[in-house]
Amino acid sequence: MASVVRLSCVCRRGFKPLFYQSTLLPRPLAIPHKYQEQPHLLTARIHASQALYAGPGSKAASLHWTAERVLSILLLSMGPVAYFNPGPVIDYSLAAALTLHGHWGLGQVLTDYVHGESKIKAAKASLFLLSTVTFAGLCYFNYNDVGICKAVALLWSK
């Protein structure tokens, strides 16, 4: 993306690179007017990317980006805390943070690589199902077994 921005700066000065074409540049997606007036079904309200459905002055994409970075920093800080002070609070916090981090990451992959309305809906439903099963599985592991922190410690000790 940075190379596209740099190329656009160069092109304003009168220089046009060989492969610089408007068809190669990423374009923002817009919602046709007919979809904005229809009543939303339950499946139509599920959005993987807030930026596509937000208004023109919305800061949803910026807030989502900030939340992703805060969660990444939180995960980095949870590592040493989990090592020095393992317990159920950290185990369940790790379960929630890891599931959310994976959900957002896979959601971005789906946004980039899945095209077609029916394929997008199926991919989003599969992602929500995968995230739900992952969180439930980690919570089950924390409740009925040793927990995430002690399981990682057991893996490292052998």
Z-matrix of the N, CA and C atoms (Angstrom, degrees):
N
C 1 1.449
C 2 1.514 1 110.35
N 3 1.335 2 116.24 1 -37.44
C 4 1.456 3 119.32 2 179.84
C 5 1.524 4 110.69 3 -65.31
N 6 1.335 5 116.75 4 -33.63
C 7 1.457 6 118.72 5 178.66
C 8 1.518 7 111.17 6 -68.20
N 9 1.337 8 117.72 7 -33.44
C 10 1.464 9 120.70 8 177.02
C 11 1.523 10 109.66 9 -66.13
N 12 1.321 11 116.64 10 -41.42
C 13 1.460 12 119.98 11 179.06
C 14 1.523 13 109.67 12 -65.06
N 15 1.324 14 117.55 13 -43.74
C 16 1.461 15 120.16 14 179.15
C 17 1.520 16 111.39 15 -63.79
N 18 1.327 17 117.48 16 -40.20
C 19 1.459 18 119.80 17 177.98
C 20 1.524 19 111.03 18 -64.04
N 21 1.307 20 116.78 19 -37.35
C 22 1.459 21 118.98 20 -179.86
C 23 1.523 22 110.87 21 -68.07
N 24 1.335 23 117.44 22 -32.94
C 25 1.461 24 119.66 23 176.65
C 26 1.513 25 110.85 24 -67.16
N 27 1.325 26 116.45 25 -39.40
C 28 1.459 27 120.85 26 179.53
C 29 1.522 28 110.28 27 -68.16
N 30 1.316 29 117.10 28 -38.51
C 31 1.459 30 120.54 29 -176.75
C 32 1.517 31 112.40 30 -68.36
N 33 1.304 32 118.27 31 -24.73
C 34 1.456 33 119.93 32 178.02
C 35 1.523 34 111.36 33 -69.77
N 36 1.330 35 115.89 34 -20.86
C 37 1.458 36 119.75 35 -179.03
C 38 1.525 37 112.85 36 -89.03
N 39 1.311 38 117.17 37 4.79
C 40 1.453 39 119.39 38 176.02
C 41 1.509 40 114.30 39 104.76
N 42 1.315 41 119.77 40 -5.14
C 43 1.446 42 123.51 41 179.90
C 44 1.515 43 108.46 42 -97.41
N 45 1.342 44 118.31 43 128.89
C 46 1.453 45 121.67 44 -179.67
C 47 1.528 46 109.16 45 -122.00
N 48 1.344 47 118.48 46 109.60
C 49 1.452 48 120.87 47 179.57
C 50 1.523 49 111.84 48 -63.25
N 51 1.330 50 115.76 49 161.30
C 52 1.449 51 121.93 50 -175.19
C 53 1.528 52 112.42 51 -62.33
N 54 1.336 53 117.85 52 -45.50
C 55 1.454 54 121.02 53 -175.18
C 56 1.518 55 113.16 54 -97.26
N 57 1.290 56 118.35 55 14.86
C 58 1.459 57 121.71 56 -179.42
C 59 1.522 58 108.42 57 -86.49
N 60 1.323 59 115.85 58 99.59
C 61 1.456 60 121.20 59 179.59
C 62 1.520 61 108.18 60 -128.24
N 63 1.292 62 115.92 61 151.38
C 64 1.462 63 118.93 62 -178.49
C 65 1.528 64 111.59 63 -68.23
N 66 1.344 65 118.04 64 -22.01
C 67 1.462 66 119.45 65 179.54
C 68 1.514 67 111.98 66 -74.01
N 69 1.331 68 118.33 67 -18.77
C 70 1.458 69 121.15 68 180.00
C 71 1.517 70 112.79 69 -88.01
N 72 1.303 71 117.55 70 -14.42
C 73 1.463 72 120.50 71 -176.68
C 74 1.522 73 110.64 72 -80.80
N 75 1.327 74 117.86 73 145.35
C 76 1.459 75 119.81 74 175.95
C 77 1.525 76 110.10 75 -68.55
N 78 1.310 77 115.65 76 140.58
C 79 1.462 78 120.40 77 -179.52
C 80 1.522 79 109.04 78 -119.75
N 81 1.308 80 116.52 79 143.01
C 82 1.467 81 117.87 80 177.18
C 83 1.520 82 110.40 81 -70.28
N 84 1.318 83 115.47 82 144.01
C 85 1.448 84 120.36 83 177.55
C 86 1.519 85 109.16 84 -86.32
N 87 1.290 86 116.63 85 142.81
C 88 1.462 87 121.12 86 178.85
C 89 1.518 88 108.82 87 -124.27
N 90 1.303 89 115.94 88 152.00
C 91 1.450 90 121.52 89 177.90
C 92 1.529 91 108.06 90 -91.76
N 93 1.326 92 116.94 91 126.15
C 94 1.464 93 118.11 92 175.35
C 95 1.528 94 110.77 93 -61.11
N 96 1.308 95 115.64 94 151.32
C 97 1.455 96 122.08 95 -175.54
C 98 1.529 97 111.71 96 -61.64
N 99 1.337 98 118.07 97 -31.52
C 100 1.459 99 120.07 98 -177.00
C 101 1.525 100 112.28 99 -66.52
N 102 1.346 101 118.80 100 -27.17
C 103 1.458 102 120.92 101 179.81
C 104 1.525 103 111.81 102 -80.05
N 105 1.321 104 118.21 103 -20.37
C 106 1.443 105 120.48 104 -178.60
C 107 1.521 106 112.38 105 -76.38
N 108 1.322 107 117.83 106 -23.94
C 109 1.451 108 120.84 107 -176.85
C 110 1.528 109 113.03 108 -92.95
N 111 1.344 110 118.22 109 -15.67
C 112 1.446 111 120.73 110 -176.81
C 113 1.526 112 110.54 111 -75.30
N 114 1.328 113 116.96 112 145.01
C 115 1.462 114 118.34 113 174.27
C 116 1.526 115 108.99 114 -66.84
N 117 1.307 116 116.25 115 140.82
C 118 1.457 117 120.86 116 -175.40
C 119 1.520 118 111.01 117 -86.91
N 120 1.300 119 115.32 118 133.28
C 121 1.450 120 121.04 119 170.82
C 122 1.518 121 108.10 120 -83.06
N 123 1.304 122 117.33 121 171.24
C 124 1.458 123 120.83 122 -179.65
C 125 1.528 124 110.71 123 -60.18
N 126 1.334 125 117.36 124 -42.00
C 127 1.466 126 119.86 125 -179.11
C 128 1.516 127 111.97 126 -70.88
N 129 1.308 128 118.25 127 -24.68
C 130 1.460 129 120.73 128 -179.38
C 131 1.526 130 111.64 129 -77.76
N 132 1.320 131 118.36 130 -16.95
C 133 1.464 132 121.04 131 -179.61
C 134 1.523 133 113.01 132 -83.22
N 135 1.311 134 118.19 133 -11.89
C 136 1.457 135 121.36 134 -178.42
C 137 1.521 136 108.32 135 -83.67
N 138 1.320 137 115.99 136 116.87
C 139 1.458 138 121.36 137 -178.78
C 140 1.526 139 108.95 138 -122.80
N 141 1.314 140 116.46 139 126.36
C 142 1.460 141 119.84 140 177.94
C 143 1.519 142 110.85 141 -79.06
N 144 1.313 143 117.38 142 -27.95
C 145 1.455 144 120.92 143 -177.86
C 146 1.520 145 109.01 144 -128.28
N 147 1.320 146 116.83 145 117.35
C 148 1.455 147 120.90 146 -178.23
C 149 1.520 148 112.17 147 -68.64
N 150 1.317 149 118.78 148 -26.20
C 151 1.455 150 121.47 149 -175.10
C 152 1.518 151 112.00 150 -65.19
N 153 1.328 152 118.16 151 -29.64
C 154 1.454 153 120.65 152 -177.80
C 155 1.528 154 112.30 153 -73.41
N 156 1.304 155 117.79 154 -27.00
C 157 1.451 156 121.20 155 -174.08
C 158 1.527 157 112.96 156 -112.54
N 159 1.292 158 116.91 157 2.71
C 160 1.455 159 120.20 158 -179.03
C 161 1.529 160 109.97 159 -84.53
N 162 1.307 161 115.62 160 159.02
C 163 1.457 162 120.48 161 178.58
C 164 1.516 163 111.33 162 -71.51
N 165 1.338 164 117.14 163 173.85
C 166 1.455 165 120.22 164 -175.55
C 167 1.531 166 113.56 165 -66.21
N 168 1.318 167 118.50 166 -29.90
C 169 1.462 168 120.60 167 -179.36
C 170 1.515 169 112.84 168 -99.61
N 171 1.322 170 117.59 169 12.49
C 172 1.454 171 121.09 170 -175.30
C 173 1.525 172 111.84 171 -77.20
N 174 1.319 173 114.67 172 146.70
C 175 1.460 174 120.62 173 177.17
C 176 1.524 175 110.48 174 -108.53
N 177 1.325 176 117.19 175 23.63
C 178 1.462 177 121.28 176 -177.08
C 179 1.524 178 111.54 177 -62.08
N 180 1.320 179 117.57 178 -42.04
C 181 1.465 180 120.13 179 -179.65
C 182 1.517 181 111.08 180 -65.65
N 183 1.313 182 116.90 181 -40.06
C 184 1.459 183 120.89 182 178.96
C 185 1.529 184 111.01 183 -66.49
N 186 1.320 185 116.67 184 -41.33
C 187 1.463 186 120.34 185 178.41
C 188 1.527 187 111.27 186 -66.96
N 189 1.342 188 116.51 187 -37.25
C 190 1.458 189 120.35 188 177.95
C 191 1.531 190 110.10 189 -65.34
N 192 1.319 191 117.43 190 -43.29
C 193 1.463 192 121.87 191 178.01
C 194 1.528 193 110.16 192 -61.07
N 195 1.321 194 116.47 193 -44.11
C 196 1.462 195 120.88 194 178.82
C 197 1.528 196 110.79 195 -63.58
N 198 1.326 197 117.14 196 -41.28
C 199 1.464 198 120.56 197 178.78
C 200 1.526 199 111.23 198 -63.78
N 201 1.335 200 117.20 199 -38.24
C 202 1.464 201 120.05 200 176.79
C 203 1.521 202 111.18 201 -62.32
N 204 1.324 203 117.27 202 -41.91
C 205 1.469 204 120.79 203 -179.56
C 206 1.532 205 111.38 204 -69.43
N 207 1.314 206 116.81 205 -38.96
C 208 1.469 207 120.53 206 177.91
C 209 1.530 208 109.55 207 -63.66
N 210 1.337 209 117.10 208 -42.38
C 211 1.457 210 120.24 209 178.91
C 212 1.530 211 111.12 210 -64.85
N 213 1.323 212 117.82 211 -38.63
C 214 1.465 213 120.63 212 177.59
C 215 1.522 214 111.32 213 -63.33
N 216 1.309 215 117.16 214 -43.79
C 217 1.469 216 120.76 215 177.94
C 218 1.532 217 110.38 216 -66.05
N 219 1.329 218 116.16 217 -38.71
C 220 1.461 219 120.44 218 177.08
C 221 1.523 220 110.80 219 -62.06
N 222 1.331 221 117.44 220 -41.16
C 223 1.464 222 120.59 221 177.81
C 224 1.524 223 111.36 222 -64.27
N 225 1.335 224 116.55 223 -38.40
C 226 1.467 225 119.57 224 177.22
C 227 1.524 226 111.40 225 -63.37
N 228 1.306 227 116.89 226 -39.01
C 229 1.467 228 119.50 227 -179.77
C 230 1.526 229 112.27 228 -76.65
N 231 1.335 230 117.74 229 -23.66
C 232 1.458 231 120.54 230 -179.80
C 233 1.524 232 112.13 231 -72.62
N 234 1.315 233 118.45 232 -21.76
C 235 1.464 234 121.29 233 179.26
C 236 1.514 235 112.75 234 -60.83
N 237 1.339 236 118.46 235 -58.01
C 238 1.463 237 118.91 236 178.23
C 239 1.537 238 113.22 237 -63.26
N 240 1.315 239 117.21 238 -36.67
C 241 1.472 240 119.84 239 178.64
C 242 1.526 241 109.87 240 -63.24
N 243 1.332 242 116.75 241 -41.61
C 244 1.465 243 120.33 242 179.28
C 245 1.522 244 111.32 243 -66.50
N 246 1.319 245 117.33 244 -32.20
C 247 1.463 246 120.79 245 179.88
C 248 1.528 247 111.65 246 -72.55
N 249 1.330 248 116.57 247 -45.36
C 250 1.458 249 120.21 248 -175.42
C 251 1.530 250 113.71 249 -86.05
N 252 1.328 251 117.53 250 -23.93
C 253 1.457 252 120.17 251 -176.41
C 254 1.533 253 110.05 252 -140.26
N 255 1.350 254 118.38 253 68.13
C 256 1.468 255 119.00 254 -179.60
C 257 1.530 256 110.52 255 -71.40
N 258 1.302 257 114.93 256 146.03
C 259 1.458 258 119.76 257 179.55
C 260 1.518 259 110.26 258 -178.96
N 261 1.324 260 116.38 259 174.78
C 262 1.462 261 120.07 260 -177.42
C 263 1.529 262 113.68 261 -63.79
N 264 1.323 263 117.63 262 -34.79
C 265 1.475 264 119.34 263 -179.51
C 266 1.528 265 110.02 264 -63.85
N 267 1.309 266 116.28 265 -44.79
C 268 1.466 267 120.48 266 178.95
C 269 1.527 268 110.43 267 -67.74
N 270 1.336 269 117.37 268 -38.87
C 271 1.466 270 120.80 269 179.55
C 272 1.528 271 111.73 270 -60.42
N 273 1.324 272 116.31 271 -47.85
C 274 1.465 273 119.14 272 -179.42
C 275 1.528 274 111.62 273 -72.05
N 276 1.330 275 117.22 274 -32.40
C 277 1.467 276 119.99 275 175.50
C 278 1.528 277 110.61 276 -65.66
N 279 1.331 278 116.33 277 -41.13
C 280 1.462 279 119.94 278 175.92
C 281 1.527 280 111.49 279 -64.11
N 282 1.315 281 116.84 280 -40.00
C 283 1.462 282 119.98 281 178.66
C 284 1.529 283 110.87 282 -60.24
N 285 1.323 284 116.30 283 -45.70
C 286 1.470 285 119.89 284 -179.82
C 287 1.522 286 111.62 285 -68.36
N 288 1.336 287 117.25 286 -45.00
C 289 1.460 288 120.73 287 -176.70
C 290 1.527 289 111.50 288 -67.72
N 291 1.329 290 117.58 289 -42.67
C 292 1.466 291 120.19 290 179.28
C 293 1.524 292 111.69 291 -65.65
N 294 1.330 293 116.41 292 -39.46
C 295 1.468 294 119.72 293 178.62
C 296 1.524 295 110.89 294 -65.86
N 297 1.318 296 117.07 295 -44.90
C 298 1.471 297 120.23 296 179.81
C 299 1.526 298 111.28 297 -65.48
N 300 1.330 299 116.71 298 -40.80
C 301 1.463 300 121.20 299 178.74
C 302 1.539 301 110.41 300 -62.09
N 303 1.310 302 116.71 301 -44.53
C 304 1.460 303 120.64 302 177.39
C 305 1.516 304 112.70 303 -66.61
N 306 1.333 305 116.46 304 -38.44
C 307 1.466 306 120.65 305 179.29
C 308 1.522 307 110.97 306 -62.97
N 309 1.328 308 116.45 307 -46.67
C 310 1.462 309 119.32 308 179.65
C 311 1.525 310 111.67 309 -65.65
N 312 1.326 311 117.28 310 -39.93
C 313 1.461 312 120.55 311 179.83
C 314 1.515 313 112.27 312 -64.68
N 315 1.325 314 116.97 313 -47.79
C 316 1.461 315 119.93 314 178.34
C 317 1.528 316 111.54 315 -67.66
N 318 1.322 317 116.88 316 -31.03
C 319 1.465 318 119.96 317 175.57
C 320 1.520 319 111.72 318 -62.90
N 321 1.318 320 117.15 319 -37.36
C 322 1.469 321 120.02 320 177.11
C 323 1.519 322 111.05 321 -69.05
N 324 1.320 323 117.72 322 -36.46
C 325 1.467 324 120.98 323 176.39
C 326 1.527 325 109.51 324 -63.57
N 327 1.329 326 116.79 325 -43.98
C 328 1.464 327 120.39 326 178.21
C 329 1.524 328 111.28 327 -62.81
N 330 1.332 329 116.94 328 -41.31
C 331 1.457 330 120.56 329 179.30
C 332 1.527 331 110.90 330 -61.54
N 333 1.326 332 116.44 331 -37.84
C 334 1.460 333 120.40 332 -177.44
C 335 1.522 334 113.45 333 -77.42
N 336 1.333 335 118.14 334 -36.39
C 337 1.458 336 120.01 335 -167.26
C 338 1.523 337 116.42 336 -115.19
N 339 1.310 338 119.60 337 -10.88
C 340 1.467 339 120.77 338 -179.75
C 341 1.524 340 108.29 339 -102.76
N 342 1.324 341 115.43 340 126.40
C 343 1.464 342 121.19 341 -178.50
C 344 1.529 343 109.19 342 -127.49
N 345 1.300 344 115.97 343 151.58
C 346 1.459 345 121.57 344 -177.22
C 347 1.514 346 109.67 345 101.81
N 348 1.321 347 115.78 346 132.88
C 349 1.470 348 119.83 347 -172.44
C 350 1.522 349 113.03 348 -61.05
N 351 1.327 350 117.52 349 -45.65
C 352 1.466 351 119.48 350 -178.39
C 353 1.530 352 111.35 351 -69.54
N 354 1.323 353 117.47 352 -36.40
C 355 1.465 354 120.46 353 178.22
C 356 1.530 355 110.71 354 -67.20
N 357 1.326 356 117.07 355 -38.48
C 358 1.458 357 120.67 356 179.23
C 359 1.527 358 110.31 357 -64.49
N 360 1.331 359 117.31 358 -43.83
C 361 1.464 360 120.39 359 179.52
C 362 1.525 361 111.24 360 -63.94
N 363 1.334 362 116.66 361 -41.33
C 364 1.468 363 119.75 362 178.64
C 365 1.528 364 110.84 363 -66.68
N 366 1.328 365 116.58 364 -40.46
C 367 1.467 366 120.08 365 179.66
C 368 1.524 367 111.21 366 -66.18
N 369 1.330 368 117.26 367 -40.86
C 370 1.463 369 120.41 368 178.54
C 371 1.524 370 111.36 369 -65.25
N 372 1.333 371 116.13 370 -42.07
C 373 1.467 372 119.30 371 178.45
C 374 1.530 373 110.48 372 -63.73
N 375 1.332 374 116.29 373 -40.32
C 376 1.468 375 120.04 374 177.75
C 377 1.523 376 111.06 375 -65.04
N 378 1.319 377 117.11 376 -39.53
C 379 1.458 378 120.69 377 179.07
C 380 1.527 379 111.21 378 -64.67
N 381 1.325 380 117.41 379 -43.80
C 382 1.464 381 120.18 380 178.10
C 383 1.530 382 110.96 381 -64.19
N 384 1.324 383 117.18 382 -38.60
C 385 1.454 384 120.57 383 177.36
C 386 1.529 385 110.49 384 -65.54
N 387 1.332 386 117.03 385 -44.42
C 388 1.465 387 121.19 386 178.53
C 389 1.526 388 111.59 387 -61.92
N 390 1.320 389 116.96 388 -43.35
C 391 1.462 390 120.58 389 179.49
C 392 1.525 391 111.64 390 -65.43
N 393 1.310 392 116.79 391 -39.93
C 394 1.464 393 121.00 392 178.70
C 395 1.528 394 111.33 393 -65.22
N 396 1.328 395 115.91 394 -44.72
C 397 1.462 396 120.08 395 179.40
C 398 1.531 397 110.47 396 -66.16
N 399 1.331 398 117.14 397 -38.31
C 400 1.463 399 120.63 398 178.26
C 401 1.525 400 111.06 399 -62.75
N 402 1.322 401 116.81 400 -48.81
C 403 1.466 402 120.08 401 179.90
C 404 1.525 403 111.17 402 -63.06
N 405 1.333 404 116.65 403 -43.30
C 406 1.470 405 119.88 404 179.39
C 407 1.529 406 110.53 405 -63.71
N 408 1.324 407 116.80 406 -39.82
C 409 1.459 408 120.34 407 179.01
C 410 1.517 409 112.53 408 -65.59
N 411 1.329 410 116.71 409 -42.11
C 412 1.463 411 119.67 410 177.86
C 413 1.530 412 111.75 411 -66.56
N 414 1.323 413 117.01 412 -38.74
C 415 1.470 414 120.09 413 176.83
C 416 1.529 415 110.66 414 -66.33
N 417 1.321 416 116.78 415 -39.92
C 418 1.463 417 120.82 416 176.95
C 419 1.523 418 110.12 417 -62.39
N 420 1.329 419 116.98 418 -42.80
C 421 1.464 420 121.82 419 178.08
C 422 1.521 421 110.97 420 -63.23
N 423 1.317 422 116.96 421 -41.19
C 424 1.465 423 120.35 422 178.61
C 425 1.528 424 111.60 423 -65.85
N 426 1.315 425 117.59 424 -38.69
C 427 1.458 426 121.29 425 -175.47
C 428 1.528 427 112.46 426 -78.45
N 429 1.345 428 117.03 427 -41.73
C 430 1.461 429 121.08 428 -172.64
C 431 1.525 430 114.84 429 -101.19
N 432 1.308 431 118.47 430 -5.77
C 433 1.458 432 120.71 431 -178.62
C 434 1.526 433 108.75 432 -131.37
N 435 1.333 434 117.52 433 -155.28
C 436 1.466 435 120.48 434 -173.65
C 437 1.521 436 113.42 435 -78.99
N 438 1.308 437 119.36 436 -18.94
C 439 1.463 438 122.14 437 -178.03
C 440 1.527 439 110.99 438 100.71
N 441 1.305 440 115.50 439 164.33
C 442 1.461 441 121.28 440 -175.93
C 443 1.527 442 111.32 441 -65.50
N 444 1.316 443 117.95 442 -46.01
C 445 1.471 444 121.24 443 -176.41
C 446 1.521 445 112.10 444 -61.75
N 447 1.325 446 116.86 445 -48.56
C 448 1.462 447 119.90 446 -178.78
C 449 1.520 448 111.45 447 -71.63
N 450 1.330 449 118.17 448 -29.54
C 451 1.459 450 120.74 449 177.21
C 452 1.537 451 110.38 450 -66.32
N 453 1.309 452 116.96 451 -42.01
C 454 1.473 453 120.20 452 176.98
C 455 1.519 454 110.08 453 -66.35
N 456 1.329 455 117.85 454 -40.26
C 457 1.466 456 121.45 455 177.11
C 458 1.519 457 111.12 456 -62.45
N 459 1.333 458 117.51 457 -39.39
C 460 1.468 459 120.47 458 177.37
C 461 1.528 460 111.58 459 -66.50
N 462 1.321 461 117.05 460 -37.30
C 463 1.470 462 120.38 461 176.90
C 464 1.527 463 111.40 462 -64.55
N 465 1.314 464 117.14 463 -39.76
C 466 1.469 465 121.07 464 -178.60
C 467 1.528 466 111.81 465 -75.31
N 468 1.327 467 117.87 466 -26.58
C 469 1.460 468 119.93 467 -175.66
C 470 1.526 469 113.10 468 -76.85
N 471 1.305 470 118.14 469 -19.63
C 472 1.476 471 120.05 470 -176.61
C 473 1.484 472 112.56 471 -100.65
